[in-house]
Amino acid sequence: EFVAVHAHQCPDLAGPGLPQPRLATKEPVFALKGLGFALLRLVPRRPVVGGTPDEIRAASSVIAQNRGRHEKTLWTARREGAPLVCHTANTEEEEASFIVETALSLSRKGAGLGEMAVLYRTHALSRPIEDALMARGVRYAVYGGLRFYERKEIKDALSYLRLVLAPYDPVALRRVINEPPRGIGDKTVEQIFDFSAQRDLDLWSSARRMVEEGALPPRAARAVAAFISLVEGWRGFFAAGEGLGLILKRIFEESGLLGAIERAKEDEREAERLQNLEELVNAAEAHESEGGNIVTFLDRAALVSDMDASGEERSALSLMTIHSAKGLEFSTVFVAGLEEEVFPHSLSSGSKEEVEEERRLCYVAMTRARERLYLTRARVRRVFGAEGLFRPPSRFLFELPEGMRPADLAFAARPASVGAGFASQKSGFTRPLPEKRKEEGVGEVREPQS
């Protein structure tokens, strides 16, 4: 009875039978279901976290923008600590380089890589960071997901690319000859492999010969012939000197990979798969701009995939989405990709409730750090290989306390509080591809003019 009577007068108390901190109700909600307890312990309601005062102030300032939230104050026993660092890079590669070089610098000063984490909103953002880590020989572990080059859609795309270079590659051929499904069953695939062994021919020659000789049932023969035509078409563009990124775009569209994903693009998981394919194009075009080619790109992707993941995870830098980081803490945390339509996510900005959920995720990310917190973004982030696509800063950066915001925010427009503060960028997959025709040469397929 004492608790029930005085709960309204003691807003900073919590315990069995007291109002639940997470319920924003005017009347107290009691969890007590009986008298089967001997001792009531009253504790401060203020959540205790291990971060520095700067981190607590920053996280509290951001989450305070959620209107439907029950007010609570974070508290830390620390009286001082490293200041919050906001870093704005020109590109995603520079952002990744800053993260990796900062982590190595801290490591040289005695901080363990195993006590550091890079958090991001979606898995696709890990690609430039993984590339930078691999280039510097830094051990890392991806939690709650696969490394970029181990993801299914990436393996499928790279297998197609390998066929452009070497159509007889048995591993690549077996992986994608019926991916997405195109009517070439396992029995047909085994017949091609058996034919290859019996005639002492490579697999590609065997597939062609079986179609020509009528060694396959009509339906299977048509499907195999269509697949051969696809790959030979890409090989023709490659031989004509078409760029690596453009060949990948052709593969995505003409193989059916893109269509299979876009049919479910409103689903966030499928949207991530689409973003992964876009990131692969970005990686290919960046590699090509540095003087690389299809051979060196495939070799590099294989090296990243085969990078030794053994050893103690305590010595590895952790990479994970913010969702996967819930309940975890690290001495040093980097939160990457703080840009509009990246974080908050473009699929989660259509309503106040969705934006507030994104803000809660930002709060989760910021409160994972015990000693050092870095918030990073890129001014320009490639979308499907497009150069110079400006990325406005995330609204969450504008919600930091005065004195903690990045200096360049003074020159940036603050996005609308709800919905599309900035116009959504269409996927680069919708751009017309150059089409080569026998009589007309090289041109572009365009929509008819009205």
VENFEN-V437750 format. One record per pair of residues at least 24 apart in sequence whose ideal C-beta (glycine too) atoms are under 6 Angstrom apart, sorted by sequence separation. I is the first residue (numbers start at 0). J is the second residue. D is the distance in whole Angstrom. If there is no record, write none. Layout:
i;j;d
I;J;D
I;J;D
This chain:
i;j;d
20;44;6
229;253;6
14;39;6
48;73;6
50;75;6
251;276;6
14;40;6
51;77;5
57;83;5
14;41;5
45;72;5
46;73;6
47;74;6
48;75;6
12;41;5
13;42;6
45;74;4
51;80;3
53;82;5
53;83;4
172;202;5
334;364;5
391;421;5
13;44;4
95;127;4
99;131;4
187;219;5
11;44;5
95;128;5
99;132;6
169;202;6
247;280;5
167;201;4
361;395;5
92;127;5
96;131;5
167;202;5
332;367;5
91;127;5
95;131;4
99;135;6
167;203;4
244;280;5
247;283;6
332;368;4
166;203;4
337;374;6
325;363;6
329;367;6
338;376;5
183;222;5
244;283;5
321;360;5
328;367;6
330;369;5
337;376;4
182;222;4
243;283;5
244;284;4
330;370;5
331;371;4
332;372;5
333;373;5
334;374;5
335;375;5
181;222;5
328;369;6
321;363;6
382;424;6
385;427;5
321;364;5
324;367;5
243;287;5
383;427;3
382;427;6
23;69;4
243;293;6
342;393;6
338;390;4
339;391;5
339;393;6
338;393;6
337;393;4
337;396;6
354;417;6
166;230;6
351;417;5
162;230;5
163;233;5
163;234;5
163;237;5
339;414;6
179;255;4
270;346;6
345;423;6
267;346;6
179;259;5
339;421;5
159;250;5
159;254;6
281;381;4
284;384;4
280;383;5
281;384;6
280;384;4
277;383;5
152;272;5
153;275;6
152;275;6
156;279;6
152;276;6
150;275;6
153;279;6
164;293;6
244;384;4
157;300;6
122;271;6
121;271;5
123;274;4
123;275;5
126;278;4
148;300;5
123;278;5
148;303;5
149;304;6
148;304;4
133;303;5
257;428;6
140;312;5
140;315;4
142;317;6
139;315;5
143;319;5
138;315;4
139;316;4
140;317;6
141;318;5
142;319;4
143;320;6
139;318;6
143;323;3
142;323;5
249;432;6
125;318;5
113;313;4
113;314;5
115;316;5
116;317;4
117;318;5
118;321;5
112;316;5
118;324;5
124;335;6
124;336;5
116;329;4
102;316;6
115;329;6
114;329;6
114;330;4
115;331;4
116;332;5
117;333;5
118;334;5
119;335;5
120;336;6
119;336;5
117;335;6
120;342;4
120;344;6
98;333;5
118;364;5
94;375;5
94;377;5
91;377;5
90;377;6
83;372;5
84;373;5
85;374;5
86;375;5
87;376;6
88;377;5
89;378;5
90;379;5
91;380;5
65;355;5
81;371;5
65;358;6
61;361;6
62;362;4
61;362;6
58;362;5
58;365;4
58;366;5
54;368;6
48;366;6
50;368;6
54;372;5
87;405;5
49;369;4
83;403;5
85;405;4
87;407;5
61;395;5
64;398;5
61;398;5
60;398;6
60;399;6
60;400;5
57;399;5
56;400;6
57;403;6
